[in-house]
C-alpha cells in the first residue's frame, strides 16, 4: 500500500508557500516538510482538517492511494 501526499500540488494551485501554510495551521515548517515529502508515518485528523480548511480542498486532494 502506498499513500501519496499531494500537498505540494495543492500549495501551487492555491498560490501559497509552505511557510505560510505552516503558520496558518500552527505546525512547524519542519513537520510540514516531513508531511510534504511523504515521510510522515501518520497525520492527525485535526491537522488534515486544518490543511483542508486553509487550502479550501478535500482530504482526497491532499492524500492519494496508489496500489503497489
N, CA, C and O atoms as a GROMACS GRO file, in nm:
protein
  272
    1UNK      N    1   0.085  -0.119   0.000
    1UNK     CA    2   0.000   0.000   0.000
    1UNK      C    3   0.088   0.124   0.000
    1UNK      O    4   0.185   0.132   0.076
    2UNK      N    5   0.055   0.219  -0.084
    2UNK     CA    6   0.131   0.343  -0.090
    2UNK      C    7   0.034   0.461  -0.086
    2UNK      O    8  -0.061   0.468  -0.163
    3UNK      N    9   0.061   0.551   0.005
    3UNK     CA   10  -0.017   0.674   0.013
    3UNK      C   11   0.072   0.787  -0.037
    3UNK      O   12   0.181   0.810   0.016
    4UNK      N   13   0.025   0.856  -0.139
    4UNK     CA   14   0.099   0.968  -0.196
    4UNK      C   15   0.041   1.098  -0.140
    4UNK      O   16  -0.080   1.116  -0.137
    5UNK      N   17   0.128   1.186  -0.097
    5UNK     CA   18   0.087   1.316  -0.043
    5UNK      C   19   0.103   1.420  -0.154
    5UNK      O   20   0.213   1.443  -0.203
    6UNK      N   21  -0.008   1.481  -0.192
    6UNK     CA   22  -0.010   1.581  -0.299
    6UNK      C   23  -0.017   1.723  -0.245
    6UNK      O   24  -0.074   1.812  -0.308
    7UNK      N   25   0.039   1.743  -0.129
    7UNK     CA   26   0.032   1.874  -0.065
    7UNK      C   27   0.104   1.981  -0.147
    7UNK      O   28   0.057   2.094  -0.156
    8UNK      N   29   0.216   1.947  -0.206
    8UNK     CA   30   0.289   2.044  -0.288
    8UNK      C   31   0.206   2.090  -0.409
    8UNK      O   32   0.212   2.206  -0.448
    9UNK      N   33   0.130   1.997  -0.466
    9UNK     CA   34   0.043   2.031  -0.580
    9UNK      C   35  -0.064   2.130  -0.536
    9UNK      O   36  -0.092   2.228  -0.605
   10UNK      N   37  -0.125   2.104  -0.421
   10UNK     CA   38  -0.231   2.192  -0.371
   10UNK      C   39  -0.176   2.329  -0.335
   10UNK      O   40  -0.244   2.430  -0.355
   11UNK      N   41  -0.056   2.335  -0.282
   11UNK     CA   42   0.005   2.464  -0.250
   11UNK      C   43   0.024   2.547  -0.377
   11UNK      O   44  -0.003   2.667  -0.377
   12UNK      N   45   0.071   2.484  -0.483
   12UNK     CA   46   0.090   2.555  -0.610
   12UNK      C   47  -0.044   2.603  -0.663
   12UNK      O   48  -0.056   2.718  -0.707
   13UNK      N   49  -0.144   2.516  -0.659
   13UNK     CA   50  -0.277   2.554  -0.710
   13UNK      C   51  -0.335   2.673  -0.634
   13UNK      O   52  -0.407   2.755  -0.692
   14UNK      N   53  -0.304   2.682  -0.507
   14UNK     CA   54  -0.358   2.790  -0.424
   14UNK      C   55  -0.264   2.910  -0.416
   14UNK      O   56  -0.298   3.012  -0.355
   15UNK      N   57  -0.146   2.899  -0.477
   15UNK     CA   58  -0.050   3.009  -0.475
   15UNK      C   59   0.000   3.040  -0.335
   15UNK      O   60   0.018   3.156  -0.299
   16UNK      N   61   0.021   2.935  -0.257
   16UNK     CA   62   0.062   2.952  -0.118
   16UNK      C   63   0.197   2.887  -0.095
   16UNK      O   64   0.227   2.783  -0.155
   17UNK      N   65   0.278   2.946  -0.011
   17UNK     CA   66   0.408   2.891   0.026
   17UNK      C   67   0.393   2.800   0.147
   17UNK      O   68   0.299   2.814   0.225
   18UNK      N   69   0.484   2.706   0.161
   18UNK     CA   70   0.482   2.612   0.274
   18UNK      C   71   0.486   2.685   0.407
   18UNK      O   72   0.414   2.649   0.501
   19UNK      N   73   0.570   2.786   0.415
   19UNK     CA   74   0.584   2.862   0.540
   19UNK      C   75   0.451   2.926   0.579
   19UNK      O   76   0.414   2.927   0.697
   20UNK      N   77   0.380   2.979   0.482
   20UNK     CA   78   0.251   3.043   0.508
   20UNK      C   79   0.149   2.940   0.559
   20UNK      O   80   0.077   2.967   0.656
   21UNK      N   81   0.144   2.823   0.495
   21UNK     CA   82   0.052   2.718   0.539
   21UNK      C   83   0.087   2.672   0.680
   21UNK      O   84  -0.002   2.653   0.763
   22UNK      N   85   0.215   2.654   0.706
   22UNK     CA   86   0.259   2.610   0.839
   22UNK      C   87   0.212   2.708   0.947
   22UNK      O   88   0.168   2.667   1.054
   23UNK      N   89   0.223   2.836   0.919
   23UNK     CA   90   0.178   2.938   1.015
   23UNK      C   91   0.027   2.932   1.034
   23UNK      O   92  -0.021   2.943   1.147
   24UNK      N   93  -0.047   2.916   0.926
   24UNK     CA   94  -0.194   2.913   0.933
   24UNK      C   95  -0.242   2.794   1.015
   24UNK      O   96  -0.334   2.807   1.095
   25UNK      N   97  -0.180   2.677   0.995
   25UNK     CA   98  -0.227   2.556   1.063
   25UNK      C   99  -0.150   2.528   1.193
   25UNK      O  100  -0.174   2.426   1.258
   26UNK      N  101  -0.061   2.616   1.228
   26UNK     CA  102   0.013   2.609   1.356
   26UNK      C  103   0.097   2.482   1.372
   26UNK      O  104   0.091   2.414   1.475
   27UNK      N  105   0.176   2.451   1.268
   27UNK     CA  106   0.277   2.347   1.283
   27UNK      C  107   0.410   2.404   1.233
   27UNK      O  108   0.413   2.506   1.164
   28UNK      N  109   0.517   2.337   1.268
   28UNK     CA  110   0.648   2.386   1.226
   28UNK      C  111   0.669   2.359   1.077
   28UNK      O  112   0.610   2.266   1.021
   29UNK      N  113   0.753   2.438   1.015
   29UNK     CA  114   0.783   2.416   0.874
   29UNK      C  115   0.855   2.281   0.856
   29UNK      O  116   0.841   2.217   0.752
   30UNK      N  117   0.930   2.239   0.957
   30UNK     CA  118   0.998   2.109   0.950
   30UNK      C  119   0.896   1.996   0.946
   30UNK      O  120   0.911   1.903   0.866
   31UNK      N  121   0.794   2.002   1.031
   31UNK     CA  122   0.691   1.898   1.030
   31UNK      C  123   0.610   1.900   0.901
   31UNK      O  124   0.572   1.795   0.850
   32UNK      N  125   0.584   2.018   0.848
   32UNK     CA  126   0.513   2.028   0.721
   32UNK      C  127   0.598   1.968   0.609
   32UNK      O  128   0.545   1.903   0.520
   33UNK      N  129   0.727   1.991   0.614
   33UNK     CA  130   0.819   1.936   0.514
   33UNK      C  131   0.818   1.783   0.518
   33UNK      O  132   0.818   1.719   0.413
   34UNK      N  133   0.816   1.726   0.637
   34UNK     CA  134   0.810   1.580   0.653
   34UNK      C  135   0.681   1.527   0.592
   34UNK      O  136   0.681   1.424   0.525
   35UNK      N  137   0.573   1.596   0.616
   35UNK     CA  138   0.444   1.557   0.561
   35UNK      C  139   0.445   1.567   0.408
   35UNK      O  140   0.400   1.475   0.339
   36UNK      N  141   0.496   1.679   0.356
   36UNK     CA  142   0.500   1.700   0.210
   36UNK      C  143   0.585   1.595   0.140
   36UNK      O  144   0.552   1.554   0.028
   37UNK      N  145   0.692   1.552   0.202
   37UNK     CA  146   0.783   1.457   0.139
   37UNK      C  147   0.729   1.314   0.141
   37UNK      O  148   0.784   1.226   0.075
   38UNK      N  149   0.621   1.291   0.216
   38UNK     CA  150   0.564   1.157   0.225
   38UNK      C  151   0.635   1.069   0.326
   38UNK      O  152   0.610   0.949   0.332
   39UNK      N  153   0.723   1.128   0.406
   39UNK     CA  154   0.798   1.050   0.505
   39UNK      C  155   0.726   1.039   0.638
   39UNK      O  156   0.771   0.967   0.727
   40UNK      N  157   0.615   1.108   0.653
   40UNK     CA  158   0.538   1.100   0.778
   40UNK      C  159   0.471   0.964   0.788
   40UNK      O  160   0.423   0.911   0.688
   41UNK      N  161   0.468   0.908   0.906
   41UNK     CA  162   0.406   0.779   0.930
   41UNK      C  163   0.257   0.793   0.959
   41UNK      O  164   0.181   0.697   0.945
   42UNK      N  165   0.214   0.913   0.999
   42UNK     CA  166   0.075   0.936   1.035
   42UNK      C  167   0.044   1.085   1.024
   42UNK      O  168   0.134   1.169   1.021
   43UNK      N  169  -0.084   1.115   1.020
   43UNK     CA  170  -0.129   1.254   1.023
   43UNK      C  171  -0.255   1.257   1.110
   43UNK      O  172  -0.343   1.173   1.096
   44UNK      N  173  -0.261   1.353   1.198
   44UNK     CA  174  -0.380   1.369   1.282
   44UNK      C  175  -0.494   1.424   1.199
   44UNK      O  176  -0.474   1.506   1.109
   45UNK      N  177  -0.614   1.379   1.230
   45UNK     CA  178  -0.731   1.431   1.160
   45UNK      C  179  -0.743   1.582   1.180
   45UNK      O  180  -0.786   1.652   1.089
   46UNK      N  181  -0.705   1.631   1.296
   46UNK     CA  182  -0.714   1.775   1.320
   46UNK      C  183  -0.617   1.852   1.228
   46UNK      O  184  -0.650   1.961   1.182
   47UNK      N  185  -0.501   1.795   1.201
   47UNK     CA  186  -0.405   1.858   1.109
   47UNK      C  187  -0.457   1.851   0.966
   47UNK      O  188  -0.449   1.949   0.892
   48UNK      N  189  -0.510   1.736   0.927
   48UNK     CA  190  -0.566   1.722   0.794
   48UNK      C  191  -0.684   1.817   0.774
   48UNK      O  192  -0.699   1.877   0.668
   49UNK      N  193  -0.766   1.831   0.877
   49UNK     CA  194  -0.879   1.924   0.871
   49UNK      C  195  -0.830   2.068   0.853
   49UNK      O  196  -0.885   2.143   0.773
   50UNK      N  197  -0.727   2.105   0.928
   50UNK     CA  198  -0.672   2.241   0.919
   50UNK      C  199  -0.613   2.267   0.780
   50UNK      O  200  -0.629   2.376   0.726
   51UNK      N  201  -0.545   2.167   0.724
   51UNK     CA  202  -0.489   2.180   0.589
   51UNK      C  203  -0.601   2.200   0.488
   51UNK      O  204  -0.594   2.289   0.403
   52UNK      N  205  -0.704   2.117   0.498
   52UNK     CA  206  -0.816   2.127   0.403
   52UNK      C  207  -0.888   2.262   0.416
   52UNK      O  208  -0.930   2.319   0.315
   53UNK      N  209  -0.901   2.310   0.537
   53UNK     CA  210  -0.966   2.440   0.558
   53UNK      C  211  -0.881   2.552   0.497
   53UNK      O  212  -0.932   2.639   0.428
   54UNK      N  213  -0.750   2.548   0.524
   54UNK     CA  214  -0.660   2.653   0.475
   54UNK      C  215  -0.649   2.653   0.323
   54UNK      O  216  -0.636   2.759   0.261
   55UNK      N  217  -0.653   2.534   0.262
   55UNK     CA  218  -0.637   2.524   0.117
   55UNK      C  219  -0.771   2.511   0.043
   55UNK      O  220  -0.775   2.500  -0.079
   56UNK      N  221  -0.880   2.513   0.120
   56UNK     CA  222  -1.014   2.501   0.062
   56UNK      C  223  -1.021   2.380  -0.031
   56UNK      O  224  -1.050   2.391  -0.150
   57UNK      N  225  -0.992   2.262   0.028
   57UNK     CA  226  -0.990   2.140  -0.050
   57UNK      C  227  -1.045   2.024   0.032
   57UNK      O  228  -1.083   2.042   0.148
   58UNK      N  229  -1.049   1.907  -0.027
   58UNK     CA  230  -1.094   1.785   0.039
   58UNK      C  231  -0.972   1.699   0.072
   58UNK      O  232  -0.866   1.715   0.010
   59UNK      N  233  -0.985   1.607   0.171
   59UNK     CA  234  -0.872   1.519   0.204
   59UNK      C  235  -0.820   1.442   0.081
   59UNK      O  236  -0.700   1.417   0.071
   60UNK      N  237  -0.909   1.406  -0.009
   60UNK     CA  238  -0.866   1.332  -0.128
   60UNK      C  239  -0.782   1.418  -0.223
   60UNK      O  240  -0.714   1.364  -0.310
   61UNK      N  241  -0.786   1.549  -0.207
   61UNK     CA  242  -0.700   1.637  -0.286
   61UNK      C  243  -0.557   1.634  -0.233
   61UNK      O  244  -0.462   1.663  -0.306
   62UNK      N  245  -0.542   1.601  -0.106
   62UNK     CA  246  -0.412   1.602  -0.040
   62UNK      C  247  -0.350   1.463  -0.036
   62UNK      O  248  -0.229   1.448  -0.054
   63UNK      N  249  -0.432   1.359  -0.013
   63UNK     CA  250  -0.385   1.223   0.001
   63UNK      C  251  -0.440   1.135  -0.111
   63UNK      O  252  -0.557   1.146  -0.148
   64UNK      N  253  -0.356   1.049  -0.165
   64UNK     CA  254  -0.397   0.961  -0.275
   64UNK      C  255  -0.344   0.820  -0.250
   64UNK      O  256  -0.227   0.804  -0.215
   65UNK      N  257  -0.429   0.721  -0.267
   65UNK     CA  258  -0.387   0.582  -0.253
   65UNK      C  259  -0.340   0.529  -0.389
   65UNK      O  260  -0.411   0.541  -0.489
   66UNK      N  261  -0.221   0.471  -0.391
   66UNK     CA  262  -0.167   0.412  -0.513
   66UNK      C  263  -0.134   0.266  -0.483
   66UNK      O  264  -0.054   0.235  -0.394
   67UNK      N  265  -0.198   0.176  -0.557
   67UNK     CA  266  -0.176   0.034  -0.536
   67UNK      C  267  -0.037  -0.006  -0.584
   67UNK      O  268   0.008   0.037  -0.690
   68UNK      N  269   0.029  -0.088  -0.506
   68UNK     CA  270   0.166  -0.134  -0.541
   68UNK      C  271   0.164  -0.222  -0.663
   68UNK      O  272   0.269  -0.270  -0.706
   0.00000   0.00000   0.00000
